[in-house]
Amino acid sequence: MAATKIEISGPKSLFSNEFLCNSTTLLISRKRRTVKVRMPVAATAAFTAVQMEAKLIELDSIKVIPETPVQFAVSGKVTVEYDAMEQMKELMFNWWDSSKTAIDAQRGVFLQLVSSDIDPRTGKAKVSKEAILGWSRDLPINADKFVTHEVQFLVDGNFGVPGAILVTNKNSKEFYLKSITLEGFLHFDCQSWLREKALRELRGNGEGVRVLSDRIYDYDIYNDLGNPDKGLEFARPDLGGQRRPYPRRCRTGRPSTNLDPKSESPANEMMPMYVPRDEAFSDGKRRTVDAGSRKGMMNNLFPFFKHSIEGDSINSFADINNLYKESRNRSNFPVESTADAFKFDPPNIVSREASCCLRDDEFGRFTLAGMNPISIERLKVFPPVSKLDPSIYGPTQSALREEHLISHLEGMSVQQAIEKKKLFTLDYHDVFLPFLSSINAHPNRKAYATRTIFLLTQFDTLKPIAIELSLPSMNPFKPSKQVITPPEDATSNWQWQLAKAHVCSNDSGAHELIQHWLRTHACMEPFIIAARRHLSVMHPIHKLLHPHMRYTMDINARARELLINADGIIESLFSTKECSMEITSLAYKNWRFDMESLPADLIRRGIAEQDPTEPHGIKLLIEDYPYANDGLLIWSAIERLVKNYVNLYYPDSNSIRSDSELNTWYYESINVGHADLRHETWWPKLSTPDDLVSILATLIWISSAKHAALNFGQYHYGGYVPVPHPTCGV
């Protein structure tokens, strides 16, 4: 008997789970079923003869006739971002890659659609055939930043709905893929990836040398700042571990140096500094940074030539002023003179009147509203007491006495001034004293460890009233300390000015090394590494933190290569020399994440007190304190934003506990990224939505407003050398 045809009519959707067929198809009957067949009358007798009385025939199976699979071409548009400044180079690379692809099947950019359906034969998602992205050979020189290329995918009729796209670049140059759109109804935003697989790849295996095209995040200690192969004077101790605790950095995996197997060799042309590709500067950011570097190099040519001709002596404020361009309205002089082109821009904020850098009220103002507004603390104990080991550094008590202060306290005793919360201090004694022997061994570097006492006057301004200068003592029972007070005659006037200069030197080092580098850069990197390793880009907390994590790792990598490395910018300019990074390690021992939010920091330093009647829940003890006044407004806005955002995704504690990505991120940030402090009891718990709000708000505050206060005013507050708190040391 001939096979019975069963008709399937009408084409189905290309991306449905049903079959698509325009012709009659023979199907396998998988189930025992009956089919009614009409027979001619003449055939009835024949069937009766063979004793087939029924007109129902049971069919166990139907013969299968193979059918050629139907394939469809799906058009897509691929949007690529080009570097506008290097467009000719881009065109040459694209033309070369396009030409090579035609003769070399191993080169090119290959794309594959990935179905949302599972292939029952393989147990994996269905994939299309590879499509090759064809670079436009005739791309115009003045093309827009974003250029769209056409691509076609071949898929079977039962492919299903696309759920992802695989992109493989086998060309000689990287490119930035912005988006892919399929036939106008499916848009792939290239900011999301296959979650679990992507996270595993981002974590890597902790082995091998990282190359620029990698997207791998792992941890390492700071063992790449020195270069002992260049000479023993360029060797630097490792930072990270019990002896010198430190936050972890991103692992780069470069080979060790020849002389010290524990030290990683410096970056070079063959092995450039590794930064995960997702952390690298954008084209615009990179051009801005490079332009600033070129400008700085040009500006330094003039002082260099001047020094070559005249020597390094500066005899007056006029000699200093000659290093800067004229501060007149330059809109009337659009063309710079040849000399001005090589000079520094005058800082916009600071007056260049010679007297401004000598006045005590300016010194106090810069302590509150200058380059480093976060080191000032309220004096709670008098005389101040050191926490250093007395067997090594001598008596712990300060040389400051009441007779040094009494004439400047507006009729109060020291105890009364402390009780009325009128005395404040910049205390750098314990920060610098352990390193002074090394610092002062250099012929052109001299420093003291300073303590400065300020009075909050009746006009609500800070006034310096005493400065203690300390040196390491050869005799542990006879400290080398002296106290300088405001002048009464011409001789003591210059002693006072020099004492303030040493305070500025300490403050400048503390600002750049501790407050800026350590607390807003180095301490943030572990949180960023852990976030990239454990929070998928689709995770709501990743989306919240991403704008605040951006570029930090690239900046930190550049700092390790040029700023904080042996004989780098910091060691060349600051009085701390090769001790610079060891100072930050000592400071890290006292770093506390739970004290990094603005309210907690102000209360810890004694600048504010808790007061539920105040708008922000705290009351400032110094009214004219811009960092705190403006900062509290920004902190409240950040906290409010984070709270509203967190409540959308985490309504209760159960939602926090059940989020494995979130908990793994926070756990690893502490136990691996800050491994040397992981046993401290002050780490905030992550159990409730309020806990998460506090942690996230603190991270955002550190990387945004706090960093801005410490970073963006550096040139304007410290670029004019005579002004209090210049950027360079004594």
N, C-alpha and C positions, 0 to 999 in steps of 0.2 A: 504494500500500500504506500502511496506517495505521502511525503511529509505534509502536514497541515500548516498553512501559513497563518500567522497571527499578526495583524496589522497594528503598528504603533504610529500614530499620526501626529504631525505638528512639531516644529522645532521648539526646544526648550531654551532657557537662558544659558548663555555661555558660562556664567559663573555660578550655576546652580549645581546641585548634587545629582541631577537627573540626566538621562542620556539625551543627546541631541542627534537627530537623524532625520533626513529628508526623504528617505526611501524606505520601502517595506523591508523589515528585518526579521530573520528567523531567530527566535530566542530559545534558550534551554528551559524546559519545564522542570523545575526543581521539585515539584510536588505532584504526587499522584492525583490526577484529576480526570474528569470525563468531558468529552467534546461531542456534541450532537452533529451527526453528518447526514445530510439528505441523500438518499440513494434512489437511482432510477428504478422504476417498477420491474423491469426485466432482470434486474440483479437480485430481486428478492428471493426468487426460487433458488438461485445458486447459493445464496447465503443459508437458505433453509436446508439445502442438501448437506451443507457442512455443519448443520446443527447450530447455526447462529440465529437464534430466535429473537434476540433483543436487537434493537437499533442503536444501543449504546455501546460504544467501544471504549475500553479502558486503555489509556495510553500511559505507559511507564516513563517514556522519554520521547523527546523529539530530536532528531538529528540536528547538530549545530553546523551552520555554514559560516566560516570565519568572515569577518568584515574588516576592511581597511579602516584604521582609526581616522577620524576627522580632525584636522588641525586648523587652527585659526591664528591669524597674525593680530597681535594687540599692539597698537601704537602707543608710544610714551614720549614725554618731553623731559629731558634731564637738564636742570639748571645748575650751572657751574659758575663760581665766583673767580674772577681774574684779578691779579694784582695790577692795578692801573699804572703804577710806576714802572713795572717791568713787562709791559704788554708785548713789546717786540720780542723779548726773550721768550715769553709765553708762546707766541706764534711760532717761533723757530722750534721749540720743543714739541709743540702740537703737530707741526708739519712732519718733523722727524719721526715722532711716535706713530703718526698715521701711516707714513710710508713704510716703516719697519713692520707694522702690523700686517700689511698686505703680503709680506714674504715670510713672516715669522709668526707662527700660530701661538707661540708662547708669550707674545707681547700684546699689549692692549689693555683696555678697561672692559671687563666682562661683567654683565649683569644677568641675573636670573630671578624670575618671579618664584616666590614660595607660596604654595597654597595653604589655606587654613585647614584643608582636609588631609587625612592620613592615607598614604598609599598602603592598602592591605597586604601587598606583597613584601614590602620592605619595613613596614611599621614606622616609617618616617614621613615627614611632610612631602607632598608632591612638589617637584621643581620643574620649571620650564627649561627648554634648551638655552644655552648661553647666547646672549645677544652682545654684539660688540658695539661699544660707543664710538661713533665716528666723529673725530674732531673736525671742525670746519677749517679747511685749508685756506679759504678765502675770508676768514674773519677779519673785519676792517680794523685798522690800527686804532681808530677812535671808538671802538666798541664800548658798550656800557660795561659797568662793573660785573653785572650778571648776564651771562650768555646762555641761551637755550639750544640744546642739541636734540635731534630726533633719534629715536631708537625703536626697534620692533622686536617683540617677543613672540615665539611660536609656542602655542599651548595646545594640549589635547582637548577634545570636547568635554571630557569629564574632569577638567582641571579643578573646578571649584572656585571659591572666592580667594583672591590674593590676600595674604596676611603679612608678607614681608618681602624685601628685595635683598638679594645677596650682591654685593659689589666687590669685585676683586681688581686691584690696580697692579698690572704687571709692566707698566711703563717705567721710564727712567726718572720721572718727575712726579711729585705729589700734586694733587689738585684738591680744591675745596668743593665738595658736593653739597649744594644748597637744598635741592628738592627734586623729586621725581613725580610726574603726574601721568596717569594712565587714561587715555581717551576721554579726559575731561570729567570723570566721575570718581576717580580714586586719587587722592593726593597723599604722598608720603613725605612727611616733614622729617628731614634727616637729623633729628635730635633724639631719636629713640632707637633702641636696638633690641635684639633678642636677649631678654633680661638675664636669665640664669647663666647662659653660655657666655654672654658678654662680661658679666661680673667675674666669672672664672678666668677669662682671658685677661681682664684688667689686673687681677691679682698676681698673675705670673707664677713662676715656680721658685723665685729667689735666686736664680742662677743666671750666668751669662752677662755679657756687656750690653748695656742698653744702647740702642741706636735711635737716631732722631725720629724715625718713622714709628717707633713703638708707642703703644698706649698701655704701659704697664706701670703700676703703682706698688711700691714696696718700701720697706723701712731700712734705714742704716744710721749709724752714728756719724758725727762730724769728724771724719778722719781724712778729709781731702783738702784741708786748709794749708798744710805745709808742703814743702818740697825738699826733703833732705838730700835728694840726689844733686841739687843745685849747691848745697853747702849746709853744714850743720846749723849755721845761723838762720836757715830758712825752715828748720824742723819745728813743728808745732805739736803740742800734745793732742791726743784724741779727746773729743768732747762727747760724753755719753757713757754712763757706767757709774759705779759706786763712788769712785774717786772724784770724778768731775761730771756730775749729773747734767743732762741736757736733753731737750726735746729731740726727737728723731727727725731726720730729713728723708727726702726721697732717694732711694737707692739708685746708683748709676752703674756700678759694677766694673769700673775701670780697673786695670791691673794695679797691683801694689808697686810701690817704689822699690828700687834695688836695695837701698840701705835699710829700709824699715818695712818688713812684710805686712805690718798692721796699717800702714798709711797708704791711702789710695793716691795714685799718680794724678797730677793736675790735668785738667782738660787741655787739649791741643787741637791742631788742625785735623789730625787724623782721627782723633776721638773728641769731638766737641762736647761741651756741657750738655748732658741729657736733660730734657724737660718733656714730660708726656705731651703728645701732640695737642690734646685738648686743653692744656694749660698754657700753650705758647701764645705770645702776643699776636693780636690780629695785625693785618697790614697797616692799618691806621695808627694803632698804638705803637707798633715798632717804628714807624716813620717818625712819630713824635719824639720817642725816646732817642732815636739816632740823631735827629736834628738837634736836640738838646746837648747831646754829647759833642757833636761837631762844634756847636756854639761855644761850649766850655773850653774846648781845645783852642779855638781861635782867641777867646778872651785871655787865655793863659800865655799866649805868645808875647803880648805887650809887657807884662811883668817880667817875663823871661829875658827879653831883650834889654829891658831897663836894668835888670839886675846884672846882666853881662857887662853893661857900660858903666853903671854907677855903683855897683856893689849892692849889698843887702841892707844897708842902713836906712832907716826912716827917721827923719829928724823933726817932722812936724805933721800936723793934721793935713796940711796942704799936700804933702807927699802921698798920703793915703788917698785924698780926694782925687788926685791925678790918675788914679787907677780906674776911675769911674767916668762914664759919659757925663756931659753936662746935663743937669736936671731941668733945663728950660723946656718950654713947650715945643716938642719936636715936630708938631704938625706944620709949623712954619718953615721947617728945615727938612724936607723929605729926603734929601741926599746927605748921608753921613760923611763927615770928614774921614780921611784915611786913618787918622789916629783914633777917632771914636769907634771905628769899625772893630778895633782890637781891644776895646775897653769893656768893662763890666757895666751892665745896666744898673742904674741907681736903685736900691730897694725902694719900693713904693710906700711902705708903712712908716719907716723909721726916719726921724729927722736927722740930718747930718750936721747939726750944730755941734761944735766941739764940746760945749758944756753939757750936752744931754748925757754923755757917757760917764760923766763925773759925779752927777748929782745922786744923792742917796735915794730920793723919792723915785727916780727913774729905775734905779737898781731894784727897789721894791716892786715897782709896777711890772717890770719884766719878769719877776719871779711868779707873779700871778697871771700875767697876760702876755707872756712872751713865747719863746720857742719851746720851753719845757714847763708847762703850768701844772704838772702832776707830781712833783717831788716835794712840794711844801707840805709840812705837817704841823699840827699844834704841839707845842712843848708841854708835856705832861709831868715830867720828872726833872728836877734841877738839883744839883748839876746833872747833865746827861751822863748816861752810863753805857759803856761799850759792852758788846756781847762777844768780843774776841777773847781768845785764850790768854789769860794774864801771864802765864808762864812763858809765853812767846812774845807777846806784844806789850807787856807791862801793865800797870794798874788800869783798872777799867774806868775809874772816875775821870771826868773832864777837869781841865785846868780852869774852867769858868767858875767865877765866884760872884757873889751878890754885889761886891764893890765894883765889879766891871759894868754892871747894868743899872745900878740904883739911880744914877744921875740922869738916866734917859727914860725913866718909867712914868713920867707925868705924875709924880707924887705917890706912886704905889710902891709897896715892897715887892720883891720877887714872888713871894707866896701869894700876895693879893693879886698880882698880875696873872698868875697861873690860875687861881680860882675864878677870876673874871674872864678867863680864856682870851687873854690879850697877847700871849707870847707864842711865837711860831718859830720853826726852825727848818733849815736845810742841813741835814746831817749826812755827810759823806765820809765820816771817819772810818767806819767799818768797811766801807766799800773799797777804799783806796789804800788804807794803811798796809795791808798785807803785800802790796805790790810796789811800794815806794822805793825799796832798795833796788829793784830791777829798773824802774823808771829813771831814777836819779843817777844810775850808772852811765846813762848816755850823756855825752858832753853837751848836747843841745836840747835836752829835755830835763826840766826841773818841776817838781810838784810837791805839794803838801796834801795831807788829808784834812779837809776843812769841816768846821761846824759854824753855822751862822745863826745868830739869834735875831729875830725880828719882833718889833712891837707893832701891834695894831693900834694906830693912833686914834685920837678922838675924832679925826676926820675920816676914819675908816680906810686909811691907807697903811701900807706896810713900810716900816722904816728899819733898816739894819742898825743894830746897836752894839753888836760885838761879833768878832770873828776869831775862832780858835784855829790855829795852824799846828798840825802835828806831824812829826817825823818818827821813823823807827828809832828806838833808843838802843845804844850799845849796852847800856846798863838797864836791865829789866826793872830795877827798883827806882830808877831816876828817869821819868818820862821826858821826852824832848817835845815840849808843848809850849806855845806862847799865845797870848790873847791880845788882839788888836782892837781898839775901840775908836769911835769917831774922833777926828782930829781936834786939837786945841791950838796947834801952831803949824807952820809950813812944813816942818820936818815930819811930824806925825801925819800930816795930810797925805804925803806921798806913801808913807807906810800903809795907811788906810786904803789908798787907791790900789796899791800892789796886792794887799790882802784880798780886796774885792776881785782883782784879776785872777787870783788863784781859786776863788770860789767859782768864778765863771768857767775856769778851765775844768774843774771837777764837774760842774753842772752840765757843761757841753758834752763831756764824756758819758755821764750818766744818761743824758737825754738820748744820744745816738745809740749807745751800746745796749742800755738796759730798757729804757722806756720805749724806744722806737724799734730797734732790731729784735730784741729778745721778746718783749711782751706783745707786739702787734704783728711780727713776722714769724719768728722761729716757733713761738708757742702756738701759732695758728696752723702751721703746716701739718702736724699730725691729724688734726680734725679734718683737714681737706683730703689727705691721703686716705683716711679711713672712710670718708664719705664716698670717694670715687670707687673704693674697693667693695663697698657693701650697700650703698644706696643706688638703686638703678635710676637712670635719668627720668623714668616715669614716676618715681617716688615723690610724693608731695613735699617732703622735707628737702630732698635734693633740689627741687625746683625753687624752693624758698631760699636756700643757701647759695645757689649757684652764682647769682650776681655778686655776692660778697666774697666768694672764694676765687673768683676769676683773676688771673694774672699773678696771684700771690706766689705760686710756686716758681713761675718764670723769674719774677723779681728776686726771690730768694736764691735761685740758682745763679743769677748774675752777680748777686752779692758774694756768694762763695767764690766766684771766679775773679772778681775785681775789687770788692769792697773790704771784706773781712779776712781775706787770705793773707798769707805771709807776704810782707812788703807791699800790701795793697794800699788802697786809699786811706783807710782808717789808720793803719800803722804808720803811714807816711806823714799824716797831718796831725794826729792826736797825740797828746803827751803820754798816753797809756802804751804806745808802741806795741811790742809783741805780747804784752800782758792783756791786751784788749779783750780777747775772747775768754780768757780765764776769769776776768772780772765778771763777764756775763754768766759764766757757770756758777760762780759764787752767789750771784744774785738770784739765779734760778732756784737755788735751795729754799729761798724765801718766797718764791712765786706761789700764788694760790688762785686757782680758777674761780673759786667761790667769792673772791674779793675783787673780781675784775669788772663786775657791773658798776655803773656809775654811782648809784646810791651806796652800795657796799664799800666802794673805794673811798668816797667822801667821808663816810662814817669811820672807816678804819684809820684814815689819816687825821681824824679829829676836826675836820673842816666843817662837818655838819653833824646834827643830832636828829634822831628820830622824833617826829612830831606829826601825829595824825591830822592835826588841824591845818597843816600846810598843804598846798596843792599837790606836791609830789611825795608827801609823807615824811619829808625831812626839812629841817631848818638850817640854812647856811649861817655860819658864824662870821663870815666875811661877805658883806653885801655886794661889794664891787669885785666879783670874781667871774669874769666872762666865761671861762671854761665850764664852771658849774652852772651859772645862770642859763646860758644857752644850751649847755649839754643836757640839763634836766628836761628841757622842752623836747629835745631830740630823743632822749631816752624814753620818755613817756610815749612819743609817737611810735617808736620801734616796738615797745612793749605792747601797745594797743594793737598794732598791726599783727604782730606775731600771735597774740591771744586770739584774735578773730580768725586768723588762718588756721591755727591748731584746732580750734573748736569745730571747724568744718569736718576734720578728719578723725579727731580723737575726742569723742564726747565723754569718755570715762576711762578709768584705769585699765579695764579689760582690753580696750583697744590699744593701749600702750603696750601691755604685756604680750599681746598676740602678734605684734609687728616684729618679726625676727630681724628684718633688715635694719630697722631703727635701733634695736637693742644691741645688735652686733656692731653697728657703727660706733655707738657710744662706748661700749665695752672695749673695743680695740683702740679707740682714741686714747683711753686712759692706760690700759694695760700693756700696750705695745708702743703707741706714739709717745706717751709720757711715762715710759716704763720705770724710770728712776724715781718717780713720785707716786707710783701706782698704789702703794700701801698707805698713803696718807688718808686720814679719816675725814678730811674736809671736802673731798670730792662730792658734788651734789648727787643725790639719788635720782634715778629716772624711773618713777613709779606712777606718776599722775600727770594729767595734762598740764597742771601748773608747773610741775618740775620741768617738763619739756619747754614750756614758754620761757622760763627763766634761763635755761641753758641756751636756747636759740637766740633769745634777745641779747644775751651776753656776747655770744659769738658775733652777731651782727654789729653790735655796738663797737667791739674791739676793731673789727675790720673796716668800719665805715667812719663814724664820727671821731672816735678816739684816735685812729690812725691819721685822719685828716688834721686834727689839732696838732699832732706831733710832726707831721711830714710837710704839709703844704706851706707852712710859714717859715721854713728853714732859711730860705734865701732872704726873705724880706726882714726877718728878725735877726738873722745871723750873718747876712752878707756884707754888712758894713762893720769892719773889724773893731773900731773903737767902742761900738755899742755894747752894753752889757750882754753877756752870754753869746759871744761869737762862736762860730762853728769850729774853730781850731783851738788847740790847747796851747798852754804856755810853753 
